[in-house]
């Protein structure tokens, strides 16, 4: 049986202005490209009354080159860390639409969609991803906290500007700030828009 400590996701994000420059620095530092840039579609599922949200739980179905079902939940280790620590359990499934049907039979409905382009690298024991979101570009560092801090320093990322919120939480803050009529984080919704996550930075650490 797996313990919670075997399923911890420890990560931080930073907003970046020039993804290509960051990519070049990663490669120059010896980072290995492990997943080329790919489009991702993510759908958050919940009950009709969003019962998972108050419990800080996430049920997500993702499609890129594979289909992955993910559960994320709170971890007691989070308050002991300067990074974001969550329980994360993932499983590969064969068919996005069939998995959607199963979730619906269990009482979960698609509640929110978000898109991004992601490129993933390995540097030592860290996984580092470059994410292009409709409202900004990010670098995400995932691994143990000491390695995350060392990498942040090596790449001149200001630790005080780290972001612990997830992309959907950021969208909620952005939607409230701009009184947006949508919550789906799609490139179509942000087309020809100058709205950026910069509009609401710095984000508060909600722990």
Rosetta constraint file for C-alpha pairs under 8 A:
AtomPair CA 2 CA 6 HARMONIC 6.39 0.50
AtomPair CA 2 CA 7 HARMONIC 7.74 0.50
AtomPair CA 3 CA 7 HARMONIC 7.08 0.50
AtomPair CA 4 CA 8 HARMONIC 6.55 0.50
AtomPair CA 4 CA 87 HARMONIC 6.53 0.50
AtomPair CA 5 CA 87 HARMONIC 7.96 0.50
AtomPair CA 7 CA 87 HARMONIC 5.57 0.50
AtomPair CA 7 CA 88 HARMONIC 5.33 0.50
AtomPair CA 7 CA 89 HARMONIC 6.13 0.50
AtomPair CA 8 CA 75 HARMONIC 7.89 0.50
AtomPair CA 8 CA 85 HARMONIC 6.52 0.50
AtomPair CA 8 CA 86 HARMONIC 5.61 0.50
AtomPair CA 8 CA 87 HARMONIC 4.65 0.50
AtomPair CA 8 CA 88 HARMONIC 5.77 0.50
AtomPair CA 9 CA 84 HARMONIC 7.76 0.50
AtomPair CA 9 CA 85 HARMONIC 5.56 0.50
AtomPair CA 9 CA 86 HARMONIC 5.17 0.50
AtomPair CA 9 CA 87 HARMONIC 6.06 0.50
AtomPair CA 9 CA 88 HARMONIC 5.95 0.50
AtomPair CA 9 CA 142 HARMONIC 7.18 0.50
AtomPair CA 9 CA 143 HARMONIC 7.53 0.50
AtomPair CA 10 CA 83 HARMONIC 6.35 0.50
AtomPair CA 10 CA 84 HARMONIC 5.57 0.50
AtomPair CA 10 CA 85 HARMONIC 4.56 0.50
AtomPair CA 10 CA 86 HARMONIC 6.69 0.50
AtomPair CA 10 CA 142 HARMONIC 5.60 0.50
AtomPair CA 10 CA 143 HARMONIC 5.74 0.50
AtomPair CA 10 CA 144 HARMONIC 6.40 0.50
AtomPair CA 10 CA 145 HARMONIC 7.00 0.50
AtomPair CA 11 CA 83 HARMONIC 5.71 0.50
AtomPair CA 11 CA 84 HARMONIC 5.35 0.50
AtomPair CA 11 CA 85 HARMONIC 6.74 0.50
AtomPair CA 11 CA 140 HARMONIC 6.79 0.50
AtomPair CA 11 CA 141 HARMONIC 5.41 0.50
AtomPair CA 11 CA 142 HARMONIC 4.28 0.50
AtomPair CA 11 CA 143 HARMONIC 6.52 0.50
AtomPair CA 11 CA 145 HARMONIC 7.75 0.50
AtomPair CA 11 CA 148 HARMONIC 7.52 0.50
AtomPair CA 11 CA 164 HARMONIC 7.83 0.50
AtomPair CA 12 CA 83 HARMONIC 5.57 0.50
AtomPair CA 12 CA 84 HARMONIC 6.09 0.50
AtomPair CA 12 CA 140 HARMONIC 5.73 0.50
AtomPair CA 12 CA 141 HARMONIC 5.56 0.50
AtomPair CA 12 CA 142 HARMONIC 6.85 0.50
AtomPair CA 12 CA 148 HARMONIC 7.78 0.50
AtomPair CA 12 CA 162 HARMONIC 6.19 0.50
AtomPair CA 12 CA 163 HARMONIC 5.99 0.50
AtomPair CA 12 CA 164 HARMONIC 5.72 0.50
AtomPair CA 13 CA 138 HARMONIC 6.43 0.50
AtomPair CA 13 CA 139 HARMONIC 5.64 0.50
AtomPair CA 13 CA 140 HARMONIC 4.33 0.50
AtomPair CA 13 CA 141 HARMONIC 6.44 0.50
AtomPair CA 13 CA 162 HARMONIC 5.70 0.50
AtomPair CA 13 CA 163 HARMONIC 4.94 0.50
AtomPair CA 13 CA 164 HARMONIC 6.55 0.50
AtomPair CA 14 CA 138 HARMONIC 5.50 0.50
AtomPair CA 14 CA 139 HARMONIC 5.39 0.50
AtomPair CA 14 CA 140 HARMONIC 6.51 0.50
AtomPair CA 14 CA 157 HARMONIC 7.24 0.50
AtomPair CA 14 CA 161 HARMONIC 6.81 0.50
AtomPair CA 14 CA 162 HARMONIC 5.16 0.50
AtomPair CA 14 CA 163 HARMONIC 5.81 0.50
AtomPair CA 15 CA 136 HARMONIC 7.15 0.50
AtomPair CA 15 CA 137 HARMONIC 5.90 0.50
AtomPair CA 15 CA 138 HARMONIC 4.50 0.50
AtomPair CA 15 CA 139 HARMONIC 6.56 0.50
AtomPair CA 15 CA 163 HARMONIC 7.87 0.50
AtomPair CA 16 CA 136 HARMONIC 7.87 0.50
AtomPair CA 16 CA 137 HARMONIC 5.56 0.50
AtomPair CA 16 CA 138 HARMONIC 5.30 0.50
AtomPair CA 16 CA 139 HARMONIC 6.71 0.50
AtomPair CA 17 CA 137 HARMONIC 6.70 0.50
AtomPair CA 18 CA 22 HARMONIC 6.50 0.50
AtomPair CA 18 CA 137 HARMONIC 8.00 0.50
AtomPair CA 19 CA 23 HARMONIC 6.01 0.50
AtomPair CA 19 CA 130 HARMONIC 7.05 0.50
AtomPair CA 19 CA 137 HARMONIC 6.94 0.50
AtomPair CA 19 CA 138 HARMONIC 7.77 0.50
AtomPair CA 20 CA 24 HARMONIC 6.22 0.50
AtomPair CA 21 CA 25 HARMONIC 6.35 0.50
AtomPair CA 22 CA 26 HARMONIC 6.22 0.50
AtomPair CA 23 CA 27 HARMONIC 6.35 0.50
AtomPair CA 23 CA 130 HARMONIC 7.83 0.50
AtomPair CA 24 CA 28 HARMONIC 6.07 0.50
AtomPair CA 25 CA 29 HARMONIC 6.11 0.50
AtomPair CA 25 CA 155 HARMONIC 7.66 0.50
AtomPair CA 26 CA 30 HARMONIC 6.56 0.50
AtomPair CA 26 CA 31 HARMONIC 5.30 0.50
AtomPair CA 27 CA 31 HARMONIC 4.92 0.50
AtomPair CA 27 CA 32 HARMONIC 6.85 0.50
AtomPair CA 27 CA 33 HARMONIC 8.00 0.50
AtomPair CA 30 CA 123 HARMONIC 6.82 0.50
AtomPair CA 31 CA 121 HARMONIC 5.99 0.50
AtomPair CA 31 CA 122 HARMONIC 5.47 0.50
AtomPair CA 31 CA 123 HARMONIC 4.56 0.50
AtomPair CA 31 CA 124 HARMONIC 7.80 0.50
AtomPair CA 32 CA 121 HARMONIC 5.27 0.50
AtomPair CA 32 CA 122 HARMONIC 5.08 0.50
AtomPair CA 32 CA 123 HARMONIC 6.45 0.50
AtomPair CA 33 CA 119 HARMONIC 7.84 0.50
AtomPair CA 33 CA 120 HARMONIC 6.12 0.50
AtomPair CA 33 CA 121 HARMONIC 4.42 0.50
AtomPair CA 33 CA 122 HARMONIC 6.51 0.50
AtomPair CA 34 CA 120 HARMONIC 5.69 0.50
AtomPair CA 34 CA 121 HARMONIC 5.18 0.50
AtomPair CA 34 CA 122 HARMONIC 6.46 0.50
AtomPair CA 35 CA 119 HARMONIC 5.82 0.50
AtomPair CA 35 CA 120 HARMONIC 4.94 0.50
AtomPair CA 35 CA 121 HARMONIC 6.84 0.50
AtomPair CA 36 CA 118 HARMONIC 7.76 0.50
AtomPair CA 36 CA 119 HARMONIC 5.19 0.50
AtomPair CA 36 CA 120 HARMONIC 6.60 0.50
AtomPair CA 37 CA 117 HARMONIC 6.32 0.50
AtomPair CA 37 CA 118 HARMONIC 5.16 0.50
AtomPair CA 37 CA 119 HARMONIC 4.09 0.50
AtomPair CA 37 CA 120 HARMONIC 7.37 0.50
AtomPair CA 38 CA 64 HARMONIC 6.65 0.50
AtomPair CA 38 CA 65 HARMONIC 7.70 0.50
AtomPair CA 38 CA 117 HARMONIC 5.37 0.50
AtomPair CA 38 CA 118 HARMONIC 5.48 0.50
AtomPair CA 38 CA 119 HARMONIC 6.55 0.50
AtomPair CA 39 CA 64 HARMONIC 5.98 0.50
AtomPair CA 39 CA 115 HARMONIC 7.42 0.50
AtomPair CA 39 CA 116 HARMONIC 5.95 0.50
AtomPair CA 39 CA 117 HARMONIC 4.46 0.50
AtomPair CA 39 CA 118 HARMONIC 6.58 0.50
AtomPair CA 40 CA 62 HARMONIC 6.90 0.50
AtomPair CA 40 CA 63 HARMONIC 5.75 0.50
AtomPair CA 40 CA 64 HARMONIC 4.74 0.50
AtomPair CA 40 CA 115 HARMONIC 5.60 0.50
AtomPair CA 40 CA 116 HARMONIC 5.31 0.50
AtomPair CA 40 CA 117 HARMONIC 5.91 0.50
AtomPair CA 40 CA 118 HARMONIC 7.18 0.50
AtomPair CA 41 CA 62 HARMONIC 5.72 0.50
AtomPair CA 41 CA 63 HARMONIC 5.27 0.50
AtomPair CA 41 CA 64 HARMONIC 6.60 0.50
AtomPair CA 41 CA 113 HARMONIC 7.37 0.50
AtomPair CA 41 CA 114 HARMONIC 6.25 0.50
AtomPair CA 41 CA 115 HARMONIC 4.87 0.50
AtomPair CA 41 CA 116 HARMONIC 6.96 0.50
AtomPair CA 42 CA 60 HARMONIC 6.71 0.50
AtomPair CA 42 CA 61 HARMONIC 5.75 0.50
AtomPair CA 42 CA 62 HARMONIC 4.38 0.50
AtomPair CA 42 CA 63 HARMONIC 6.46 0.50
AtomPair CA 42 CA 113 HARMONIC 5.66 0.50
AtomPair CA 42 CA 114 HARMONIC 5.24 0.50
AtomPair CA 42 CA 115 HARMONIC 6.11 0.50
AtomPair CA 43 CA 60 HARMONIC 5.59 0.50
AtomPair CA 43 CA 61 HARMONIC 5.30 0.50
AtomPair CA 43 CA 62 HARMONIC 6.44 0.50
AtomPair CA 43 CA 110 HARMONIC 6.29 0.50
AtomPair CA 43 CA 111 HARMONIC 7.33 0.50
AtomPair CA 43 CA 112 HARMONIC 5.79 0.50
AtomPair CA 43 CA 113 HARMONIC 4.47 0.50
AtomPair CA 43 CA 114 HARMONIC 6.49 0.50
AtomPair CA 44 CA 58 HARMONIC 7.05 0.50
AtomPair CA 44 CA 59 HARMONIC 5.87 0.50
AtomPair CA 44 CA 60 HARMONIC 4.56 0.50
AtomPair CA 44 CA 61 HARMONIC 6.62 0.50
AtomPair CA 44 CA 110 HARMONIC 5.85 0.50
AtomPair CA 44 CA 111 HARMONIC 5.69 0.50
AtomPair CA 44 CA 112 HARMONIC 5.14 0.50
AtomPair CA 44 CA 113 HARMONIC 6.21 0.50
AtomPair CA 45 CA 58 HARMONIC 7.59 0.50
AtomPair CA 45 CA 59 HARMONIC 5.43 0.50
AtomPair CA 45 CA 60 HARMONIC 5.93 0.50
AtomPair CA 45 CA 61 HARMONIC 7.69 0.50
AtomPair CA 45 CA 103 HARMONIC 7.90 0.50
AtomPair CA 45 CA 108 HARMONIC 5.67 0.50
AtomPair CA 45 CA 109 HARMONIC 5.21 0.50
AtomPair CA 45 CA 110 HARMONIC 4.53 0.50
AtomPair CA 45 CA 111 HARMONIC 5.45 0.50
AtomPair CA 45 CA 112 HARMONIC 7.23 0.50
AtomPair CA 46 CA 50 HARMONIC 5.26 0.50
AtomPair CA 46 CA 51 HARMONIC 6.71 0.50
AtomPair CA 46 CA 52 HARMONIC 6.24 0.50
AtomPair CA 46 CA 58 HARMONIC 7.93 0.50
AtomPair CA 46 CA 59 HARMONIC 6.87 0.50
AtomPair CA 46 CA 107 HARMONIC 7.94 0.50
AtomPair CA 46 CA 108 HARMONIC 4.84 0.50
AtomPair CA 46 CA 109 HARMONIC 5.56 0.50
AtomPair CA 46 CA 110 HARMONIC 6.70 0.50
AtomPair CA 46 CA 111 HARMONIC 6.31 0.50
AtomPair CA 47 CA 51 HARMONIC 5.85 0.50
AtomPair CA 47 CA 52 HARMONIC 7.41 0.50
AtomPair CA 47 CA 107 HARMONIC 6.04 0.50
AtomPair CA 47 CA 108 HARMONIC 4.72 0.50
AtomPair CA 47 CA 109 HARMONIC 6.04 0.50
AtomPair CA 48 CA 108 HARMONIC 7.27 0.50
AtomPair CA 48 CA 109 HARMONIC 6.84 0.50
AtomPair CA 50 CA 54 HARMONIC 7.94 0.50
AtomPair CA 51 CA 55 HARMONIC 7.45 0.50
AtomPair CA 52 CA 56 HARMONIC 6.39 0.50
AtomPair CA 52 CA 57 HARMONIC 5.08 0.50
AtomPair CA 52 CA 58 HARMONIC 6.58 0.50
AtomPair CA 53 CA 57 HARMONIC 5.79 0.50
AtomPair CA 53 CA 58 HARMONIC 7.17 0.50
AtomPair CA 55 CA 73 HARMONIC 7.74 0.50
AtomPair CA 55 CA 74 HARMONIC 7.85 0.50
AtomPair CA 56 CA 73 HARMONIC 5.93 0.50
AtomPair CA 56 CA 74 HARMONIC 6.12 0.50
AtomPair CA 57 CA 71 HARMONIC 7.24 0.50
AtomPair CA 57 CA 72 HARMONIC 5.53 0.50
AtomPair CA 57 CA 73 HARMONIC 4.42 0.50
AtomPair CA 57 CA 74 HARMONIC 6.87 0.50
AtomPair CA 58 CA 70 HARMONIC 7.70 0.50
AtomPair CA 58 CA 71 HARMONIC 5.57 0.50
AtomPair CA 58 CA 72 HARMONIC 4.95 0.50
AtomPair CA 58 CA 73 HARMONIC 6.45 0.50
AtomPair CA 59 CA 69 HARMONIC 7.51 0.50
AtomPair CA 59 CA 70 HARMONIC 5.83 0.50
AtomPair CA 59 CA 71 HARMONIC 4.78 0.50
AtomPair CA 59 CA 72 HARMONIC 6.69 0.50
AtomPair CA 60 CA 69 HARMONIC 5.85 0.50
AtomPair CA 60 CA 70 HARMONIC 5.13 0.50
AtomPair CA 60 CA 71 HARMONIC 6.52 0.50
AtomPair CA 61 CA 67 HARMONIC 7.14 0.50
AtomPair CA 61 CA 68 HARMONIC 5.85 0.50
AtomPair CA 61 CA 69 HARMONIC 4.66 0.50
AtomPair CA 61 CA 70 HARMONIC 6.36 0.50
AtomPair CA 61 CA 96 HARMONIC 7.52 0.50
AtomPair CA 61 CA 100 HARMONIC 7.96 0.50
AtomPair CA 62 CA 66 HARMONIC 7.96 0.50
AtomPair CA 62 CA 67 HARMONIC 5.60 0.50
AtomPair CA 62 CA 68 HARMONIC 5.18 0.50
AtomPair CA 62 CA 69 HARMONIC 6.45 0.50
AtomPair CA 62 CA 70 HARMONIC 7.90 0.50
AtomPair CA 63 CA 67 HARMONIC 4.55 0.50
AtomPair CA 63 CA 68 HARMONIC 6.55 0.50
AtomPair CA 63 CA 96 HARMONIC 7.13 0.50
AtomPair CA 66 CA 92 HARMONIC 7.32 0.50
AtomPair CA 66 CA 93 HARMONIC 7.91 0.50
AtomPair CA 66 CA 94 HARMONIC 7.79 0.50
AtomPair CA 67 CA 92 HARMONIC 5.82 0.50
AtomPair CA 67 CA 93 HARMONIC 5.55 0.50
AtomPair CA 67 CA 94 HARMONIC 6.41 0.50
AtomPair CA 67 CA 95 HARMONIC 6.74 0.50
AtomPair CA 67 CA 96 HARMONIC 6.15 0.50
AtomPair CA 68 CA 90 HARMONIC 6.59 0.50
AtomPair CA 68 CA 91 HARMONIC 5.70 0.50
AtomPair CA 68 CA 92 HARMONIC 4.51 0.50
AtomPair CA 68 CA 93 HARMONIC 5.91 0.50
AtomPair CA 69 CA 90 HARMONIC 5.66 0.50
AtomPair CA 69 CA 91 HARMONIC 5.42 0.50
AtomPair CA 69 CA 92 HARMONIC 6.28 0.50
AtomPair CA 69 CA 93 HARMONIC 6.91 0.50
AtomPair CA 70 CA 88 HARMONIC 7.00 0.50
AtomPair CA 70 CA 89 HARMONIC 5.73 0.50
AtomPair CA 70 CA 90 HARMONIC 4.43 0.50
AtomPair CA 70 CA 91 HARMONIC 6.64 0.50
AtomPair CA 71 CA 87 HARMONIC 7.93 0.50
AtomPair CA 71 CA 88 HARMONIC 5.76 0.50
AtomPair CA 71 CA 89 HARMONIC 5.25 0.50
AtomPair CA 71 CA 90 HARMONIC 6.46 0.50
AtomPair CA 72 CA 86 HARMONIC 6.47 0.50
AtomPair CA 72 CA 87 HARMONIC 5.38 0.50
AtomPair CA 72 CA 88 HARMONIC 4.55 0.50
AtomPair CA 72 CA 89 HARMONIC 6.55 0.50
AtomPair CA 73 CA 86 HARMONIC 5.84 0.50
AtomPair CA 73 CA 87 HARMONIC 5.05 0.50
AtomPair CA 73 CA 88 HARMONIC 6.71 0.50
AtomPair CA 74 CA 78 HARMONIC 7.57 0.50
AtomPair CA 74 CA 85 HARMONIC 7.66 0.50
AtomPair CA 74 CA 86 HARMONIC 5.23 0.50
AtomPair CA 74 CA 87 HARMONIC 5.99 0.50
AtomPair CA 75 CA 85 HARMONIC 6.36 0.50
AtomPair CA 75 CA 86 HARMONIC 5.16 0.50
AtomPair CA 75 CA 87 HARMONIC 5.71 0.50
AtomPair CA 76 CA 80 HARMONIC 7.78 0.50
AtomPair CA 77 CA 81 HARMONIC 6.65 0.50
AtomPair CA 77 CA 85 HARMONIC 6.38 0.50
AtomPair CA 78 CA 82 HARMONIC 7.95 0.50
AtomPair CA 78 CA 83 HARMONIC 7.44 0.50
AtomPair CA 78 CA 84 HARMONIC 6.02 0.50
AtomPair CA 78 CA 85 HARMONIC 4.56 0.50
AtomPair CA 78 CA 86 HARMONIC 6.81 0.50
AtomPair CA 79 CA 207 HARMONIC 6.93 0.50
AtomPair CA 81 CA 85 HARMONIC 7.24 0.50
AtomPair CA 81 CA 145 HARMONIC 7.63 0.50
AtomPair CA 82 CA 145 HARMONIC 7.73 0.50
AtomPair CA 83 CA 145 HARMONIC 6.64 0.50
AtomPair CA 83 CA 164 HARMONIC 6.76 0.50
AtomPair CA 84 CA 164 HARMONIC 5.45 0.50
AtomPair CA 84 CA 165 HARMONIC 7.98 0.50
AtomPair CA 93 CA 99 HARMONIC 7.38 0.50
AtomPair CA 95 CA 99 HARMONIC 6.10 0.50
AtomPair CA 96 CA 100 HARMONIC 6.15 0.50
AtomPair CA 97 CA 101 HARMONIC 6.28 0.50
AtomPair CA 98 CA 102 HARMONIC 6.33 0.50
AtomPair CA 99 CA 103 HARMONIC 6.25 0.50
AtomPair CA 100 CA 104 HARMONIC 6.19 0.50
AtomPair CA 101 CA 105 HARMONIC 6.24 0.50
AtomPair CA 102 CA 106 HARMONIC 6.42 0.50
AtomPair CA 103 CA 107 HARMONIC 6.52 0.50
AtomPair CA 103 CA 108 HARMONIC 5.29 0.50
AtomPair CA 103 CA 109 HARMONIC 7.10 0.50
AtomPair CA 104 CA 108 HARMONIC 4.79 0.50
AtomPair CA 104 CA 109 HARMONIC 5.53 0.50
AtomPair CA 112 CA 183 HARMONIC 6.79 0.50
AtomPair CA 112 CA 184 HARMONIC 5.50 0.50
AtomPair CA 113 CA 183 HARMONIC 8.00 0.50
AtomPair CA 113 CA 184 HARMONIC 4.93 0.50
AtomPair CA 113 CA 185 HARMONIC 6.20 0.50
AtomPair CA 113 CA 186 HARMONIC 7.21 0.50
AtomPair CA 114 CA 168 HARMONIC 7.77 0.50
AtomPair CA 114 CA 184 HARMONIC 5.71 0.50
AtomPair CA 114 CA 185 HARMONIC 4.30 0.50
AtomPair CA 114 CA 186 HARMONIC 5.50 0.50
AtomPair CA 115 CA 133 HARMONIC 6.81 0.50
AtomPair CA 115 CA 134 HARMONIC 7.47 0.50
AtomPair CA 115 CA 185 HARMONIC 6.11 0.50
AtomPair CA 115 CA 186 HARMONIC 5.29 0.50
AtomPair CA 115 CA 187 HARMONIC 7.00 0.50
AtomPair CA 116 CA 131 HARMONIC 6.47 0.50
AtomPair CA 116 CA 132 HARMONIC 5.47 0.50
AtomPair CA 116 CA 133 HARMONIC 4.85 0.50
AtomPair CA 116 CA 134 HARMONIC 7.04 0.50
AtomPair CA 116 CA 186 HARMONIC 7.94 0.50
AtomPair CA 117 CA 131 HARMONIC 5.70 0.50
AtomPair CA 117 CA 132 HARMONIC 5.04 0.50
AtomPair CA 117 CA 133 HARMONIC 6.87 0.50
AtomPair CA 118 CA 129 HARMONIC 6.55 0.50
AtomPair CA 118 CA 130 HARMONIC 5.64 0.50
AtomPair CA 118 CA 131 HARMONIC 4.62 0.50
AtomPair CA 118 CA 132 HARMONIC 6.46 0.50
AtomPair CA 119 CA 129 HARMONIC 5.50 0.50
AtomPair CA 119 CA 130 HARMONIC 5.23 0.50
AtomPair CA 119 CA 131 HARMONIC 6.71 0.50
AtomPair CA 120 CA 127 HARMONIC 6.99 0.50
AtomPair CA 120 CA 128 HARMONIC 5.82 0.50
AtomPair CA 120 CA 129 HARMONIC 4.29 0.50
AtomPair CA 120 CA 130 HARMONIC 6.48 0.50
AtomPair CA 121 CA 127 HARMONIC 5.78 0.50
AtomPair CA 121 CA 128 HARMONIC 5.06 0.50
AtomPair CA 121 CA 129 HARMONIC 6.01 0.50
AtomPair CA 122 CA 126 HARMONIC 5.80 0.50
AtomPair CA 122 CA 127 HARMONIC 4.76 0.50
AtomPair CA 122 CA 128 HARMONIC 6.13 0.50
AtomPair CA 123 CA 127 HARMONIC 6.46 0.50
AtomPair CA 123 CA 128 HARMONIC 7.24 0.50
AtomPair CA 125 CA 143 HARMONIC 6.51 0.50
AtomPair CA 125 CA 147 HARMONIC 7.70 0.50
AtomPair CA 126 CA 141 HARMONIC 6.76 0.50
AtomPair CA 126 CA 142 HARMONIC 5.67 0.50
AtomPair CA 126 CA 143 HARMONIC 4.88 0.50
AtomPair CA 126 CA 144 HARMONIC 7.62 0.50
AtomPair CA 126 CA 147 HARMONIC 6.99 0.50
AtomPair CA 126 CA 148 HARMONIC 7.27 0.50
AtomPair CA 127 CA 141 HARMONIC 6.12 0.50
AtomPair CA 127 CA 142 HARMONIC 5.22 0.50
AtomPair CA 127 CA 143 HARMONIC 6.53 0.50
AtomPair CA 128 CA 139 HARMONIC 6.99 0.50
AtomPair CA 128 CA 140 HARMONIC 5.63 0.50
AtomPair CA 128 CA 141 HARMONIC 4.75 0.50
AtomPair CA 128 CA 142 HARMONIC 6.30 0.50
AtomPair CA 129 CA 139 HARMONIC 5.71 0.50
AtomPair CA 129 CA 140 HARMONIC 5.23 0.50
AtomPair CA 129 CA 141 HARMONIC 6.80 0.50
AtomPair CA 130 CA 137 HARMONIC 7.41 0.50
AtomPair CA 130 CA 138 HARMONIC 5.83 0.50
AtomPair CA 130 CA 139 HARMONIC 4.69 0.50
AtomPair CA 130 CA 140 HARMONIC 6.53 0.50
AtomPair CA 131 CA 137 HARMONIC 5.72 0.50
AtomPair CA 131 CA 138 HARMONIC 5.12 0.50
AtomPair CA 131 CA 139 HARMONIC 6.27 0.50
AtomPair CA 131 CA 140 HARMONIC 7.65 0.50
AtomPair CA 132 CA 136 HARMONIC 6.32 0.50
AtomPair CA 132 CA 137 HARMONIC 4.62 0.50
AtomPair CA 132 CA 138 HARMONIC 6.55 0.50
AtomPair CA 133 CA 137 HARMONIC 5.82 0.50
AtomPair CA 133 CA 138 HARMONIC 7.71 0.50
AtomPair CA 133 CA 185 HARMONIC 7.93 0.50
AtomPair CA 133 CA 187 HARMONIC 7.87 0.50
AtomPair CA 134 CA 185 HARMONIC 6.56 0.50
AtomPair CA 134 CA 186 HARMONIC 6.25 0.50
AtomPair CA 134 CA 187 HARMONIC 5.10 0.50
AtomPair CA 134 CA 190 HARMONIC 6.04 0.50
AtomPair CA 135 CA 190 HARMONIC 7.24 0.50
AtomPair CA 135 CA 195 HARMONIC 6.50 0.50
AtomPair CA 135 CA 196 HARMONIC 4.63 0.50
AtomPair CA 135 CA 197 HARMONIC 5.64 0.50
AtomPair CA 136 CA 196 HARMONIC 5.99 0.50
AtomPair CA 136 CA 197 HARMONIC 6.15 0.50
AtomPair CA 136 CA 198 HARMONIC 7.93 0.50
AtomPair CA 141 CA 148 HARMONIC 6.02 0.50
AtomPair CA 142 CA 148 HARMONIC 6.73 0.50
AtomPair CA 143 CA 147 HARMONIC 6.72 0.50
AtomPair CA 143 CA 148 HARMONIC 6.37 0.50
AtomPair CA 144 CA 148 HARMONIC 6.26 0.50
AtomPair CA 145 CA 149 HARMONIC 6.17 0.50
AtomPair CA 146 CA 150 HARMONIC 6.24 0.50
AtomPair CA 147 CA 151 HARMONIC 6.08 0.50
AtomPair CA 148 CA 152 HARMONIC 6.10 0.50
AtomPair CA 149 CA 153 HARMONIC 6.26 0.50
AtomPair CA 149 CA 159 HARMONIC 7.58 0.50
AtomPair CA 150 CA 154 HARMONIC 6.16 0.50
AtomPair CA 151 CA 155 HARMONIC 6.13 0.50
AtomPair CA 152 CA 156 HARMONIC 6.15 0.50
AtomPair CA 152 CA 157 HARMONIC 4.89 0.50
AtomPair CA 152 CA 158 HARMONIC 7.14 0.50
AtomPair CA 152 CA 159 HARMONIC 6.86 0.50
AtomPair CA 153 CA 157 HARMONIC 5.86 0.50
AtomPair CA 153 CA 158 HARMONIC 7.30 0.50
AtomPair CA 153 CA 159 HARMONIC 7.66 0.50
AtomPair CA 157 CA 161 HARMONIC 7.78 0.50
AtomPair CA 158 CA 162 HARMONIC 6.91 0.50
AtomPair CA 161 CA 202 HARMONIC 7.26 0.50
AtomPair CA 163 CA 203 HARMONIC 6.99 0.50
AtomPair CA 163 CA 205 HARMONIC 7.97 0.50
AtomPair CA 164 CA 205 HARMONIC 6.64 0.50
AtomPair CA 165 CA 169 HARMONIC 5.96 0.50
AtomPair CA 165 CA 170 HARMONIC 6.33 0.50
AtomPair CA 165 CA 203 HARMONIC 7.77 0.50
AtomPair CA 165 CA 205 HARMONIC 7.48 0.50
AtomPair CA 166 CA 170 HARMONIC 6.29 0.50
AtomPair CA 167 CA 171 HARMONIC 6.23 0.50
AtomPair CA 168 CA 172 HARMONIC 6.31 0.50
AtomPair CA 168 CA 185 HARMONIC 7.85 0.50
AtomPair CA 169 CA 173 HARMONIC 6.47 0.50
AtomPair CA 170 CA 174 HARMONIC 6.16 0.50
AtomPair CA 170 CA 197 HARMONIC 7.39 0.50
AtomPair CA 171 CA 175 HARMONIC 5.88 0.50
AtomPair CA 171 CA 183 HARMONIC 6.80 0.50
AtomPair CA 171 CA 185 HARMONIC 7.04 0.50
AtomPair CA 172 CA 176 HARMONIC 6.21 0.50
AtomPair CA 172 CA 183 HARMONIC 6.99 0.50
AtomPair CA 173 CA 177 HARMONIC 6.15 0.50
AtomPair CA 173 CA 200 HARMONIC 7.34 0.50
AtomPair CA 174 CA 178 HARMONIC 6.19 0.50
AtomPair CA 174 CA 180 HARMONIC 7.92 0.50
AtomPair CA 174 CA 197 HARMONIC 6.68 0.50
AtomPair CA 174 CA 199 HARMONIC 7.60 0.50
AtomPair CA 174 CA 200 HARMONIC 6.56 0.50
AtomPair CA 175 CA 179 HARMONIC 5.38 0.50
AtomPair CA 175 CA 180 HARMONIC 4.71 0.50
AtomPair CA 175 CA 181 HARMONIC 7.62 0.50
AtomPair CA 175 CA 182 HARMONIC 7.34 0.50
AtomPair CA 175 CA 183 HARMONIC 6.78 0.50
AtomPair CA 176 CA 180 HARMONIC 6.71 0.50
AtomPair CA 177 CA 200 HARMONIC 7.37 0.50
AtomPair CA 182 CA 189 HARMONIC 7.83 0.50
AtomPair CA 184 CA 189 HARMONIC 7.48 0.50
AtomPair CA 185 CA 189 HARMONIC 6.94 0.50
AtomPair CA 185 CA 190 HARMONIC 7.81 0.50
AtomPair CA 186 CA 190 HARMONIC 6.67 0.50
AtomPair CA 187 CA 191 HARMONIC 5.90 0.50
AtomPair CA 190 CA 194 HARMONIC 7.95 0.50
AtomPair CA 190 CA 195 HARMONIC 7.41 0.50
AtomPair CA 195 CA 199 HARMONIC 7.14 0.50
AtomPair CA 197 CA 201 HARMONIC 6.63 0.50
AtomPair CA 198 CA 202 HARMONIC 7.89 0.50
